[in-house]
Amino acid sequence: MIKYAPLYATVLFAQIALGLLTPLTPILLLSHGIATFAIGIVASAYYGGTLVGSLVVPWVLMRIGHIRALVIFCVVAADATLLTRGVGAVVPWIGIRFVVGMCSIGVFTVVESWLNATARRGVRGRVFGFYMFASWTGSVVGASSLSLFKSAGSLLSLGVAAFLTALLPTTILTRVGPALPARARLSLRDLWALSPAGVVTCFTAGMSSGMFFSMFPVVMERAGIRQDGVSVAVSLSLLAGMAMQFPVGMLADRVRRVVIVRLVLAVAVAACAGLFVSHGLVWFAAFGAVYGATAGVLYGLGVGLTADRAAHEQLLGVSSGVLFAWASGACTGPLIAAAAMARLGYSGVFAMLVTLFVIALVVVMRRQPAGRMDDEVGTTLPEPT
């Protein structure tokens, strides 16, 4: 795992910036009197950027390589964050968050394709467990910064600094990236053929993340909870997700991943049902932590389900494909959540999350078709060299 430390550090700092900006954005928009549905549009613009980026980034990476691509994505994200100072109109926010979304998916595509290309199957769960641990740690630190700095200018400066710092570990400590295959992308049909459960799991992870983290601060604001309380509840959900990454990663190297996914989805349904009836900070924080501990591990499990069935030359396509599935869900999640809140009240987002997880559980409960590595029968492939 030591050889991946620069990549983990890159993800850590990038997620500090994103973990800060995701809850800060709706709070800043609320301070400018922006309506809830418009906040949902701004949140969706970020995930729209991730969706477009998942299509564009593989071609960029194939042409200039991992390290130079990483530099571009981090610098442009920092520049876009600087532009948010004092902006109170919706349209500029949409453009800025779209660009940040494209750059963030660029960073993750670089790192995940690097890990997939060099990690052996027998340790992939632990490799991605550490990766997700670093990601969630950054999110916790970023979200916690809301209670440490009261000035919006200071918080935005911290986000810019974190984006710029993210490019240093990999660019300084790594001389060359992994060799790139000739094929940049897989079609959705190819990806689905590899692992329907993996695609559905990544899509569900994205949609639930888009719903929860874009609207959870708004829900608590509407429930009369102060900014410090919002920061505590969001941080606890992230902390719970962070704590579960490595244990679940180790378990996924020993137990069929699809079984773990089914269990996680079932618990997530119960957590969101609890959030639906919550009113005070204690209950929001408690059920939010259970949500983070379950929904937070879905993406890593989905990546493992898909990558385990892929040929070595398909791994860059797997990385961009599962990120596309994640971004597709994340892009539509905030809009669905905002519409549900407008129709059902502030708890509407949790009703939608319950529905989402139940549908995903029904799909994943079905037997998955055999691929190059079938979790249902336990056959394996030679590990890539």
ZAMARGU-4260 file (C-alpha; in steps of 0.2 Angstrom, whole numbers, plus 5000, padded with zeros to 4 digits):
<rodrens>
0) 5000/5000/5000 | 5015/5012/5003 | 5018/5014/4984 | 5001/5021/4982 | 5003/5034/4996
5) 5006/5049/4984 | 4989/5044/4975 | 4980/5043/4992 | 4987/5060/4997 | 4981/5068/4981
10) 4964/5061/4984 | 4964/5067/5002 | 4968/5085/4998 | 4956/5086/4983 | 4942/5079/4994
15) 4946/5092/5008 | 4942/5105/4995 | 4926/5096/4988 | 4920/5091/5006 | 4921/5109/5011
20) 4913/5116/4995 | 4898/5104/4994 | 4890/5109/5010 | 4896/5127/5009 | 4888/5130/4992
25) 4870/5128/4997 | 4873/5138/5013 | 4881/5153/5003 | 4866/5152/4991 | 4854/5152/5005
30) 4862/5168/5012 | 4859/5176/4995 | 4840/5172/4996 | 4841/5159/4982 | 4826/5147/4982
35) 4828/5128/4986 | 4824/5122/4969 | 4837/5134/4962 | 4850/5127/4974 | 4846/5110/4967
40) 4849/5116/4950 | 4866/5123/4956 | 4870/5106/4964 | 4865/5097/4949 | 4877/5108/4938
45) 4892/5101/4948 | 4886/5083/4945 | 4882/5088/4927 | 4901/5093/4926 | 4906/5076/4933
50) 4894/5067/4920 | 4902/5077/4905 | 4919/5075/4912 | 4917/5056/4914 | 4915/5056/4895
55) 4929/5069/4891 | 4943/5065/4903 | 4948/5047/4897 | 4952/5055/4880 | 4962/5069/4889
60) 4971/5056/4899 | 4975/5045/4884 | 4984/5060/4875 | 4994/5068/4889 | 4996/5055/4902
65) 4991/5053/4921 | 5002/5066/4929 | 5000/5081/4917 | 4981/5078/4917 | 4981/5079/4936
70) 4990/5095/4935 | 4977/5103/4923 | 4962/5097/4933 | 4968/5103/4950 | 4974/5120/4944
75) 4957/5123/4934 | 4947/5118/4949 | 4957/5130/4960 | 4954/5144/4948 | 4935/5141/4947
80) 4934/5141/4966 | 4942/5158/4966 | 4928/5165/4955 | 4914/5161/4968 | 4919/5175/4979
85) 4905/5187/4981 | 4894/5179/4967 | 4876/5180/4972 | 4867/5175/4955 | 4862/5158/4950
90) 4869/5157/4932 | 4887/5160/4937 | 4886/5148/4951 | 4880/5135/4938 | 4895/5138/4927
95) 4907/5137/4941 | 4901/5122/4949 | 4900/5113/4932 | 4919/5116/4929 | 4923/5111/4946
100) 4913/5095/4943 | 4923/5091/4927 | 4939/5094/4936 | 4935/5083/4951 | 4930/5068/4940
105) 4946/5071/4931 | 4956/5069/4947 | 4947/5053/4952 | 4948/5046/4934 | 4967/5048/4935
110) 4969/5040/4952 | 4956/5026/4950 | 4963/5021/4933 | 4981/5021/4940 | 4975/5010/4955
115) 4965/4998/4943 | 4980/4996/4931 | 4992/4992/4945 | 4983/4983/4959 | 4981/4964/4959
120) 4964/4957/4961 | 4968/4948/4978 | 4971/4965/4986 | 4960/4976/4976 | 4947/4978/4990
125) 4961/4984/5002 | 4968/4996/4989 | 4952/5004/4986 | 4948/5003/5004 | 4963/5014/5008
130) 4958/5025/4993 | 4940/5027/4999 | 4947/5030/5017 | 4958/5044/5010 | 4943/5051/5001
135) 4931/5051/5015 | 4945/5058/5027 | 4946/5073/5016 | 4928/5075/5015 | 4927/5075/5035
140) 4941/5088/5036 | 4933/5099/5023 | 4915/5098/5031 | 4922/5101/5048 | 4931/5117/5042
145) 4913/5125/5041 | 4914/5126/5060 | 4932/5132/5061 | 4931/5147/5049 | 4916/5159/5050
150) 4922/5169/5035 | 4916/5164/5017 | 4932/5171/5010 | 4943/5161/5022 | 4933/5145/5018
155) 4935/5148/4999 | 4954/5151/5001 | 4955/5135/5010 | 4947/5126/4996 | 4959/5134/4983
160) 4974/5129/4993 | 4968/5111/4995 | 4966/5109/4976 | 4983/5116/4973 | 4991/5105/4986
165) 4982/5090/4979 | 4993/5090/4964 | 5010/5090/4974 | 5012/5072/4981 | 5009/5063/4964
170) 5019/5076/4953 | 5034/5077/4965 | 5035/5059/4971 | 5031/5050/4955 | 5041/5051/4939
175) 5029/5042/4927 | 5012/5035/4927 | 5006/5018/4922 | 5006/5013/4904 | 4989/5017/4895
180) 4979/5004/4885 | 4974/5008/4868 | 4955/5008/4872 | 4949/5023/4882 | 4931/5019/4885
185) 4919/5005/4886 | 4901/5006/4880 | 4887/5005/4893 | 4882/4989/4885 | 4900/4982/4888
190) 4900/4988/4905 | 4883/4981/4909 | 4888/4964/4902 | 4903/4964/4914 | 4893/4967/4930
195) 4875/4973/4931 | 4876/4974/4950 | 4892/4984/4949 | 4884/4997/4937 | 4868/4998/4948
200) 4878/5000/4964 | 4889/5014/4957 | 4873/5023/4950 | 4865/5021/4967 | 4880/5027/4976
205) 4880/5043/4965 | 4862/5047/4966 | 4861/5044/4984 | 4876/5055/4987 | 4869/5069/4976
210) 4853/5068/4985 | 4860/5067/5003 | 4875/5079/5003 | 4868/5092/4992 | 4851/5093/5002
215) 4855/5087/5020 | 4862/5104/5025 | 4846/5112/5018 | 4835/5100/5027 | 4843/5104/5044
220) 4843/5123/5040 | 4824/5121/5037 | 4822/5111/5053 | 4829/5126/5063 | 4847/5118/5066
225) 4861/5131/5066 | 4876/5130/5055 | 4887/5123/5069 | 4875/5109/5071 | 4874/5106/5052
230) 4893/5104/5051 | 4893/5092/5066 | 4879/5081/5058 | 4887/5081/5040 | 4904/5077/5048
235) 4898/5063/5058 | 4890/5055/5042 | 4907/5057/5033 | 4917/5050/5048 | 4906/5035/5049
240) 4908/5032/5030 | 4927/5034/5032 | 4928/5022/5046 | 4920/5008/5036 | 4930/5009/5021
245) 4945/4998/5025 | 4935/4985/5035 | 4923/4983/5021 | 4938/4983/5009 | 4946/4969/5018
250) 4930/4959/5019 | 4927/4961/5000 | 4944/4952/4997 | 4937/4937/5006 | 4918/4937/5004
255) 4908/4939/4988 | 4906/4957/4985 | 4888/4956/4979 | 4883/4948/4996 | 4890/4963/5005
260) 4881/4975/4993 | 4865/4967/4997 | 4867/4969/5016 | 4873/4987/5014 | 4858/4992/5004
265) 4846/4984/5017 | 4854/4994/5031 | 4854/5010/5021 | 4835/5008/5019 | 4833/5007/5037
270) 4844/5022/5040 | 4835/5033/5028 | 4818/5028/5035 | 4825/5034/5052 | 4830/5051/5044
275) 4812/5053/5037 | 4805/5053/5054 | 4819/5063/5062 | 4817/5081/5069 | 4831/5086/5081
280) 4850/5087/5079 | 4853/5071/5089 | 4842/5060/5077 | 4849/5068/5061 | 4866/5065/5067
285) 4863/5047/5073 | 4854/5041/5057 | 4865/5051/5046 | 4880/5042/5053 | 4872/5025/5049
290) 4868/5032/5032 | 4886/5037/5029 | 4893/5020/5036 | 4882/5010/5023 | 4879/5021/5007
295) 4897/5027/5009 | 4905/5010/5004 | 4894/5007/4989 | 4905/5015/4976 | 4920/5005/4981
300) 4911/4989/4981 | 4903/4993/4964 | 4920/4997/4957 | 4927/4980/4963 | 4912/4971/4956
305) 4915/4978/4939 | 4934/4978/4939 | 4935/4960/4945 | 4927/4954/4929 | 4937/4965/4917
310) 4952/4961/4906 | 4967/4971/4910 | 4966/4981/4894 | 4948/4986/4899 | 4952/4994/4916
315) 4953/5012/4910 | 4936/5010/4902 | 4930/5002/4918 | 4936/5017/4928 | 4928/5030/4917
320) 4913/5019/4915 | 4909/5017/4933 | 4912/5035/4936 | 4900/5039/4922 | 4887/5028/4931
325) 4890/5037/4947 | 4889/5054/4939 | 4873/5050/4930 | 4865/5046/4947 | 4873/5061/4956
330) 4868/5073/4942 | 4849/5069/4944 | 4849/5066/4962 | 4849/5084/4968 | 4835/5089/4956
335) 4824/5074/4962 | 4828/5078/4980 | 4823/5096/4978 | 4807/5092/4969 | 4803/5079/4983
340) 4806/5092/4996 | 4795/5105/4987 | 4781/5092/4986 | 4783/5082/5002 | 4792/5094/5014
345) 4810/5094/5020 | 4809/5075/5023 | 4804/5071/5005 | 4823/5068/5001 | 4823/5054/5013
350) 4808/5046/5006 | 4816/5046/4989 | 4832/5039/4996 | 4822/5024/5004 | 4814/5021/4987
355) 4831/5022/4978 | 4839/5009/4989 | 4824/4997/4989 | 4824/4997/4970 | 4843/4994/4969
360) 4842/4980/4982 | 4828/4972/4971 | 4840/4973/4956 | 4856/4967/4965 | 4846/4952/4973
365) 4844/4945/4955 | 4858/4933/4950 | 4871/4941/4940 | 4877/4935/4923 | 4894/4926/4923
370) 4909/4937/4917 | 4928/4935/4918 | 4927/4933/4936 | 4910/4928/4943 | 4907/4932/4962
375) 4892/4920/4962 | 4903/4905/4958 | 4920/4911/4964 | 4930/4909/4949 | 4945/4920/4947
380) 4957/4926/4933 | 4976/4927/4933 | 4981/4944/4941 | 4988/4957/4930 | 5007/4960/4930
</rodrens>
